[in-house]
Amino acid sequence: MSSRKLSSRKTSSMKTGSAVLTSWNRTPQAPSFKPRWILLCAMALPVGLMPGCKKEAEPEPLVTVQAVHPEQGPIAEHIEADAVLAPLAQAAIAPKISAPVRKFYVQRGTRVKEGQLLAILENNDLAAAALDNKGSYVAAQAAFDTATRAQVPEDTLKAESDVAQTKANLDLNLSIVKSRKQLFAEGAIPGRDLDTATAALVQAQAAYDAAAKHLESVRSVSREAALKSAQGQLTSAEGKYKGAEAAVNYSEIKSPIDGVVTDRPLFAGETAAAGAPLITVMETSTLLAKTHIAQSLAQQMKVDDEASVHVPGLADPVAGKVSLISPALDPGSTTVEVWLKIDNKAGKLKVGTPVKVSITGRSVAKAWKVPAASILTAQDGSKSVMVVGDDGAAHRKPVTLGIADAEDMQVTGGLGATDLVITGGAYGLDDGTKVKVGPAAEEEAPAAGKGGGAD
């Protein structure tokens, strides 16, 4: 009963107070109490600002980064590109004549030597033509021998003999005319005899002059012309004979290189067309990885540079060397063609396989290097890194770079051996940000999981 009375009294008092407060708010004298409220607020303000009630400032959060010191060691530049394997030598052998294939002596995959007979075409008609031309050549040879050893010497000898005879006759007539002139002067012979002797002398002189001129022409013109004519007929016959022999040889398909037969599209009995490949031979014991590289990168390479070739299906890369750097740019792509020589004696590599090559370029034995992930590039192209200072804050440092490999970058200036270079978490980090060195976020998660399980 007492509790019920107490609650009823409280209720009535609350109602009475609310009624009084309502009446007080409504009374016109309410403004007289405002200075009291202002005074109370002024007194409470210093209390709230007292040192004992002030909150402590929260510490600035630290950004977790990964950092390492610059490392000194060897570094080499690696130029990577796509390439295609090609044979060291290749011959697509095409016949020069069209004829049915009489017989093949090789199959695909057969290893052959230079000069080995691979196939033979039907050549009976060619062999008959060669035999006919051989006969003509033999006849021309005999005619040449006759002309040079018999006819020309005989003509020369006859001309010389005619000159000698006419000269003797001329001398005789000269002596007769001389003696008859003396006799005629003494009156021993009539003038008619002197005239007869003089006429005979004139005839003998003319015969001698003709014989001498004929000998001169035989020696200077006729003999040389006869020899050239005989030589020309022999050469013509020899050329026809050799052409027929060549046609017979064209029917025999031989390998111009050492290698392995990679293609043989026809079978025996089918007609091989002139100019169409009949057998393809490739030298595959050594292959070439052919690639195209930008001119700026090719300038840093030289012949015999080491390289590695990554072949699909092989776990380990294959070693190679630069064997050729084209002296001219490809006009279409303005790149430089580079050949790498690869040993393939085991025959595991196949021609035409697309591969990836990595060519070792410039190298430095003792270089200061940092991870490539630590290098920051500004909009103007300048390079810098973030380092952890003695104050525990990150600071930007401009650096000068050298050569680079897949993971590291050479630093030629701007860093010291004691600098702690931020390698992870530097992206978007402002200069002066407080940092702490620790594992990356993905490494912290598994560690936290293990700790929770242990609890």
C-alpha positions as CSV (number, residue, x, y, z in Angstrom):
1,M,0.0,0.0,0.0
2,S,2.8,2.4,0.8
3,S,4.4,1.9,-2.6
4,R,1.2,2.6,-4.4
5,K,0.8,5.8,-2.4
6,L,4.3,6.8,-3.1
7,S,3.9,6.3,-6.9
8,S,0.7,8.2,-6.9
9,R,2.3,11.1,-5.0
10,K,5.2,11.2,-7.6
11,T,2.7,11.2,-10.4
12,S,0.7,14.0,-8.9
13,S,3.8,16.0,-8.2
14,M,5.1,15.6,-11.8
15,K,1.7,16.8,-13.1
16,T,1.8,19.7,-10.7
17,G,5.3,20.7,-11.8
18,S,4.5,20.4,-15.5
19,A,1.4,22.6,-14.9
20,V,3.5,25.1,-13.0
21,L,6.2,25.1,-15.8
22,T,3.5,25.6,-18.4
23,S,2.0,28.5,-16.5
24,W,5.5,29.9,-16.0
25,N,6.2,29.8,-19.7
26,R,2.9,31.5,-20.4
27,T,3.4,34.2,-17.8
28,P,4.6,37.6,-19.2
29,Q,7.4,37.7,-16.6
30,A,9.3,34.7,-18.0
31,P,12.1,37.0,-19.7
32,S,13.3,38.0,-16.3
33,F,14.9,34.5,-15.8
34,K,17.1,34.5,-19.0
35,P,20.2,36.1,-17.4
36,R,20.3,33.2,-15.0
37,W,20.5,30.6,-17.8
38,I,23.2,32.7,-19.6
39,L,25.2,32.8,-16.3
40,L,24.9,29.1,-15.8
41,C,26.2,28.4,-19.4
42,A,29.1,30.8,-18.9
43,M,30.1,29.0,-15.7
44,A,29.8,25.6,-17.3
45,L,32.0,26.5,-20.3
46,P,35.3,26.7,-18.5
47,V,34.6,23.5,-16.7
48,G,34.4,21.7,-20.0
49,L,37.7,23.2,-21.2
50,M,39.6,22.3,-18.1
51,P,42.8,20.3,-18.7
52,G,41.5,17.3,-16.7
53,C,38.6,16.9,-19.1
54,K,40.7,17.3,-22.5
55,K,41.0,14.2,-24.8
56,E,44.4,13.0,-25.9
57,A,45.3,13.4,-29.7
58,E,45.2,10.1,-31.7
59,P,48.5,9.0,-33.1
60,E,49.1,9.3,-36.9
61,P,48.5,5.9,-38.7
62,L,51.6,4.2,-40.2
63,V,51.6,2.8,-43.7
64,T,53.1,-0.6,-44.0
65,V,55.7,-0.9,-46.8
66,Q,58.3,-3.3,-48.0
67,A,61.9,-2.1,-48.4
68,V,65.4,-3.3,-49.2
69,H,68.9,-1.9,-49.4
70,P,70.5,-1.5,-52.8
71,E,72.4,-4.7,-53.8
72,Q,75.7,-4.9,-55.6
73,G,76.1,-7.6,-58.2
74,P,76.1,-8.6,-61.8
75,I,73.2,-7.5,-64.1
76,A,72.6,-8.1,-67.7
77,E,70.1,-6.7,-70.1
78,H,67.7,-9.2,-71.7
79,I,65.9,-8.4,-75.0
80,E,62.8,-10.6,-75.4
81,A,60.9,-11.2,-78.7
82,D,58.8,-13.7,-80.6
83,A,60.5,-15.8,-83.2
84,V,60.0,-18.7,-85.6
85,L,62.3,-21.7,-86.1
86,A,63.7,-22.1,-89.6
87,P,66.3,-24.5,-91.1
88,L,69.9,-23.5,-91.5
89,A,69.7,-24.4,-95.2
90,Q,66.8,-25.4,-97.4
91,A,66.4,-26.6,-101.0
92,A,63.0,-26.9,-102.7
93,I,64.3,-29.0,-105.7
94,A,62.3,-28.4,-108.9
95,P,63.0,-30.2,-112.2
96,K,63.8,-28.0,-115.3
97,I,61.9,-30.3,-117.6
98,S,58.4,-31.8,-117.4
99,A,58.4,-35.6,-117.5
100,P,56.9,-38.5,-115.6
101,V,58.8,-39.7,-112.5
102,R,60.4,-43.0,-113.2
103,K,61.6,-43.8,-109.7
104,F,62.1,-42.2,-106.2
105,Y,65.1,-43.2,-104.2
106,V,64.1,-41.4,-100.9
107,Q,61.1,-41.0,-98.6
108,R,60.1,-38.2,-96.2
109,G,62.5,-38.2,-93.2
110,T,65.4,-39.8,-95.2
111,R,68.8,-38.1,-94.4
112,V,70.7,-37.4,-97.6
113,K,74.1,-36.1,-98.6
114,E,75.1,-33.4,-101.1
115,G,75.0,-34.8,-104.7
116,Q,73.0,-37.9,-103.8
117,L,70.5,-39.1,-106.4
118,L,66.9,-38.6,-105.1
119,A,64.8,-39.4,-108.1
120,I,64.9,-39.9,-111.9
121,L,62.5,-38.9,-114.6
122,E,61.7,-40.5,-117.9
123,N,64.6,-39.6,-120.2
124,N,64.7,-42.0,-123.2
125,D,64.0,-39.3,-125.7
126,L,66.6,-37.0,-124.1
127,A,69.2,-39.8,-124.1
128,A,68.6,-40.4,-127.9
129,A,69.0,-36.7,-128.7
130,A,72.2,-36.6,-126.7
131,L,73.5,-39.5,-128.6
132,D,72.7,-37.8,-131.9
133,N,74.4,-34.6,-130.9
134,K,77.4,-36.6,-129.7
135,G,77.8,-38.0,-133.2
136,S,77.7,-34.5,-134.7
137,Y,80.3,-33.4,-132.2
138,V,82.6,-36.2,-133.1
139,A,82.3,-35.3,-136.8
140,A,83.0,-31.7,-136.1
141,Q,86.1,-32.7,-134.2
142,A,87.3,-34.7,-137.1
143,A,86.7,-31.8,-139.5
144,F,88.6,-29.5,-137.3
145,D,91.5,-31.8,-137.1
146,T,91.5,-32.1,-140.9
147,A,91.4,-28.4,-141.4
148,T,94.1,-27.5,-138.9
149,R,96.4,-30.4,-139.6
150,A,96.1,-31.0,-143.4
151,Q,94.1,-28.5,-145.5
152,V,95.4,-25.2,-144.2
153,P,99.1,-26.4,-144.2
154,E,98.7,-27.7,-147.7
155,D,97.3,-24.5,-149.1
156,T,100.1,-22.6,-147.6
157,L,102.7,-24.9,-149.0
158,K,101.2,-24.7,-152.5
159,A,101.2,-21.0,-152.4
160,E,104.8,-20.9,-151.3
161,S,105.7,-23.4,-154.1
162,D,104.0,-21.2,-156.7
163,V,105.9,-18.2,-155.6
164,A,109.2,-20.1,-155.9
165,Q,108.4,-21.4,-159.4
166,T,107.3,-18.0,-160.7
167,K,110.4,-16.4,-159.1
168,A,112.7,-18.9,-160.9
169,N,110.9,-18.3,-164.2
170,L,111.2,-14.5,-163.7
171,D,115.0,-14.8,-163.1
172,L,115.4,-16.9,-166.2
173,N,113.6,-14.4,-168.4
174,L,115.6,-11.6,-167.0
175,S,118.9,-13.3,-168.0
176,I,117.6,-14.1,-171.5
177,V,116.6,-10.5,-172.0
178,K,119.9,-9.3,-170.8
179,S,121.9,-11.6,-173.2
180,R,119.7,-10.8,-176.2
181,K,120.1,-7.1,-175.6
182,Q,123.9,-7.6,-175.9
183,L,123.6,-9.8,-179.0
184,F,121.2,-7.4,-180.6
185,A,123.7,-4.6,-179.9
186,E,126.4,-6.6,-181.7
187,G,124.0,-7.3,-184.6
188,A,124.1,-11.0,-184.0
189,I,120.3,-11.4,-183.7
190,P,117.3,-9.7,-185.2
191,G,115.1,-7.3,-183.1
192,R,112.3,-9.8,-183.2
193,D,114.1,-12.1,-180.8
194,L,114.7,-9.3,-178.3
195,D,111.0,-8.4,-178.4
196,T,110.0,-12.0,-177.8
197,A,112.3,-12.3,-174.8
198,T,111.0,-9.0,-173.4
199,A,107.4,-10.2,-173.7
200,A,108.2,-13.4,-171.9
201,L,109.9,-11.4,-169.1
202,V,106.8,-9.3,-168.6
203,Q,104.6,-12.4,-168.4
204,A,107.0,-14.0,-165.9
205,Q,107.0,-10.8,-163.7
206,A,103.2,-10.8,-163.7
207,A,103.0,-14.5,-162.7
208,Y,105.5,-13.9,-159.9
209,D,103.6,-10.9,-158.5
210,A,100.3,-12.9,-158.5
211,A,101.9,-15.9,-156.7
212,A,103.5,-13.6,-154.1
213,K,100.2,-11.8,-153.4
214,H,98.4,-15.1,-153.1
215,L,100.9,-16.4,-150.6
216,E,100.5,-13.2,-148.6
217,S,96.7,-13.6,-148.5
218,V,97.0,-17.3,-147.6
219,R,99.3,-16.5,-144.7
220,S,97.4,-13.4,-143.4
221,V,93.7,-14.1,-144.2
222,S,92.8,-17.5,-145.6
223,R,94.7,-19.5,-143.1
224,E,93.2,-17.7,-140.1
225,A,89.7,-17.7,-141.5
226,A,89.9,-21.4,-142.2
227,L,91.0,-22.1,-138.7
228,K,88.2,-20.0,-137.2
229,S,85.6,-21.6,-139.4
230,A,86.7,-25.1,-138.3
231,Q,86.8,-24.0,-134.7
232,G,83.3,-22.5,-135.0
233,Q,81.8,-25.6,-136.4
234,L,83.4,-27.6,-133.6
235,T,82.2,-25.3,-130.9
236,S,78.6,-25.4,-132.2
237,A,78.6,-29.1,-132.3
238,E,80.1,-29.3,-128.8
239,G,77.4,-26.9,-127.5
240,K,74.6,-28.9,-128.9
241,Y,76.0,-32.0,-127.4
242,K,76.5,-30.5,-124.0
243,G,72.9,-29.1,-124.1
244,A,71.6,-32.6,-124.8
245,E,73.7,-34.0,-122.0
246,A,72.4,-31.4,-119.7
247,A,68.8,-32.2,-120.6
248,V,69.6,-35.8,-119.6
249,N,71.1,-34.7,-116.4
250,Y,68.0,-32.6,-115.6
251,S,66.1,-35.8,-115.5
252,E,68.2,-36.9,-112.6
253,I,67.2,-35.1,-109.4
254,K,70.1,-34.7,-106.9
255,S,70.4,-33.0,-103.6
256,P,72.4,-29.8,-103.5
257,I,72.9,-29.9,-99.7
258,D,73.2,-32.2,-96.8
259,G,69.9,-32.6,-94.9
260,V,66.7,-34.5,-94.4
261,V,63.8,-34.9,-96.9
262,T,60.8,-33.0,-95.5
263,D,58.5,-33.0,-98.5
264,R,57.8,-35.3,-101.5
265,P,54.4,-34.5,-102.9
266,L,54.4,-36.9,-105.9
267,F,54.6,-40.7,-106.4
268,A,56.4,-42.6,-109.1
269,G,54.5,-42.5,-112.4
270,E,53.1,-39.0,-111.8
271,T,54.2,-36.2,-114.1
272,A,56.6,-33.6,-112.5
273,A,56.0,-30.1,-113.9
274,A,59.0,-27.9,-114.7
275,G,59.5,-25.3,-112.0
276,A,57.3,-27.0,-109.4
277,P,59.0,-28.4,-106.2
278,L,59.4,-32.1,-106.4
279,I,61.5,-32.8,-103.3
280,T,62.3,-30.4,-100.4
281,V,65.5,-31.0,-98.3
282,M,66.3,-29.1,-95.1
283,E,69.3,-28.9,-92.9
284,T,67.8,-29.3,-89.5
285,S,70.8,-30.4,-87.4
286,T,71.2,-26.6,-86.7
287,L,68.1,-24.3,-86.7
288,L,67.7,-20.6,-86.9
289,A,65.3,-18.6,-84.7
290,K,64.4,-15.6,-86.9
291,T,62.9,-12.6,-85.1
292,H,62.4,-8.9,-85.7
293,I,63.6,-6.4,-83.1
294,A,63.3,-2.6,-82.8
295,Q,66.3,-0.7,-84.1
296,S,67.0,0.9,-80.7
297,L,67.4,-2.6,-79.1
298,A,69.3,-4.0,-82.0
299,Q,72.0,-1.3,-81.6
300,Q,72.8,-2.9,-78.2
301,M,73.4,-6.3,-79.7
302,K,76.3,-8.0,-81.4
303,V,77.0,-11.2,-83.2
304,D,77.8,-14.2,-80.8
305,D,75.7,-12.7,-78.0
306,E,74.2,-15.4,-75.7
307,A,70.5,-16.1,-75.9
308,S,67.9,-18.6,-74.6
309,V,65.0,-19.9,-76.6
310,H,61.8,-21.0,-74.9
311,V,60.1,-23.7,-76.9
312,P,56.5,-24.8,-76.3
313,G,56.5,-28.3,-74.8
314,L,60.0,-28.1,-73.4
315,A,60.5,-27.4,-69.7
316,D,64.0,-25.9,-70.0
317,P,65.1,-23.2,-72.4
318,V,67.4,-24.0,-75.3
319,A,70.7,-22.2,-75.6
320,G,71.5,-20.2,-78.7
321,K,73.8,-17.5,-80.1
322,V,73.2,-14.5,-82.3
323,S,74.5,-15.4,-85.8
324,L,73.2,-12.5,-87.9
325,I,72.0,-8.9,-87.4
326,S,70.6,-7.5,-90.6
327,P,72.5,-4.5,-91.9
328,A,69.3,-2.9,-93.2
329,L,65.8,-2.2,-91.7
330,D,62.8,-4.1,-92.9
331,P,61.0,-1.5,-95.0
332,G,57.6,-2.7,-94.0
333,S,58.0,-2.8,-90.2
334,T,61.2,-0.7,-89.8
335,T,62.6,-3.4,-87.6
336,V,65.9,-5.3,-87.7
337,E,65.9,-9.0,-88.5
338,V,68.0,-11.1,-86.1
339,W,69.0,-14.7,-86.5
340,L,69.8,-17.0,-83.5
341,K,71.7,-20.3,-84.2
342,I,70.4,-23.3,-82.2
343,D,71.9,-26.8,-82.0
344,N,69.4,-29.5,-82.9
345,K,71.4,-32.6,-83.4
346,A,68.9,-34.5,-81.2
347,G,66.1,-33.5,-83.6
348,K,63.7,-32.4,-80.8
349,L,63.0,-29.0,-82.4
350,K,60.7,-28.7,-85.4
351,V,60.9,-26.2,-88.2
352,G,58.1,-23.6,-88.1
353,T,57.6,-23.7,-84.3
354,P,56.8,-20.3,-82.8
355,V,59.2,-19.6,-79.9
356,K,60.1,-16.9,-77.5
357,V,63.7,-15.7,-77.4
358,S,65.6,-13.8,-74.7
359,I,68.9,-12.3,-75.9
360,T,71.5,-11.2,-73.4
361,G,72.6,-7.6,-74.3
362,R,74.8,-5.3,-72.3
363,S,76.1,-6.5,-68.9
364,V,77.8,-5.0,-65.8
365,A,79.7,-7.2,-63.4
366,K,79.4,-4.9,-60.3
367,A,76.3,-2.8,-60.4
368,W,74.2,-1.3,-57.7
369,K,70.7,-2.5,-58.4
370,V,67.2,-2.3,-56.9
371,P,64.0,-4.2,-57.7
372,A,62.3,-2.8,-60.8
373,A,59.0,-2.5,-58.9
374,S,60.6,0.3,-56.8
375,I,61.2,2.7,-59.7
376,L,58.6,5.5,-60.0
377,T,58.1,7.4,-63.3
378,A,56.8,11.0,-63.2
379,Q,54.7,12.6,-65.9
380,D,57.8,14.3,-67.4
381,G,59.6,10.9,-67.6
382,S,62.0,11.4,-64.7
383,K,62.7,8.4,-62.5
384,S,62.8,8.3,-58.7
385,V,62.4,6.0,-55.7
386,M,60.9,6.3,-52.3
387,V,63.2,5.7,-49.4
388,V,62.6,5.3,-45.7
389,G,64.3,8.2,-43.9
390,D,65.8,8.3,-40.4
391,D,62.6,10.1,-39.2
392,G,60.5,7.0,-40.2
393,A,58.9,8.8,-43.1
394,A,59.0,8.1,-46.8
395,H,61.0,10.5,-49.0
396,R,61.3,10.7,-52.8
397,K,64.8,10.6,-54.3
398,P,65.5,11.2,-58.0
399,V,67.8,8.5,-59.4
400,T,69.7,7.8,-62.6
401,L,69.2,4.4,-64.2
402,G,71.3,2.1,-66.3
403,I,70.4,-1.3,-67.8
404,A,67.6,-3.5,-66.6
405,D,66.8,-7.1,-66.6
406,A,63.5,-8.9,-65.9
407,E,63.5,-8.1,-62.1
408,D,66.2,-5.6,-61.2
409,M,67.2,-2.1,-62.4
410,Q,70.7,-0.7,-62.3
411,V,71.1,2.6,-60.4
412,T,74.0,4.7,-61.6
413,G,73.3,7.7,-59.4
414,G,71.1,9.2,-56.6
415,L,71.3,6.3,-54.1
416,G,73.7,5.2,-51.4
417,A,74.3,1.7,-50.1
418,T,72.6,2.6,-46.8
419,D,69.4,3.9,-48.3
420,L,66.3,1.8,-47.5
421,V,64.4,1.7,-50.8
422,I,60.7,1.0,-50.7
423,T,59.8,-1.8,-53.1
424,G,56.1,-2.3,-52.2
425,G,53.4,0.1,-51.2
426,A,55.1,3.2,-52.6
427,Y,52.5,3.8,-55.3
428,G,50.5,6.9,-54.4
429,L,52.5,7.4,-51.2
430,D,53.1,11.1,-50.4
431,D,56.5,12.5,-49.5
432,G,56.7,12.7,-45.7
433,T,54.2,9.9,-45.0
434,K,55.0,7.9,-41.8
435,V,55.7,4.3,-42.8
436,K,56.8,1.1,-41.2
437,V,58.6,-1.8,-42.9
438,G,56.6,-5.0,-42.8
439,P,55.3,-7.9,-45.0
440,A,52.8,-7.2,-47.7
441,A,49.1,-7.4,-47.0
442,E,48.6,-10.8,-48.7
443,E,51.4,-12.2,-46.5
444,E,49.8,-10.9,-43.3
445,A,46.4,-12.6,-43.9
446,P,47.7,-16.2,-43.7
447,A,49.7,-15.3,-40.6
448,A,46.6,-13.9,-38.9
449,G,44.7,-17.0,-39.8
450,K,47.3,-19.2,-38.2
451,G,47.2,-17.1,-35.0
452,G,43.5,-17.3,-34.6
453,G,43.6,-21.0,-35.0
454,A,46.2,-21.3,-32.2
455,D,44.0,-19.3,-29.8
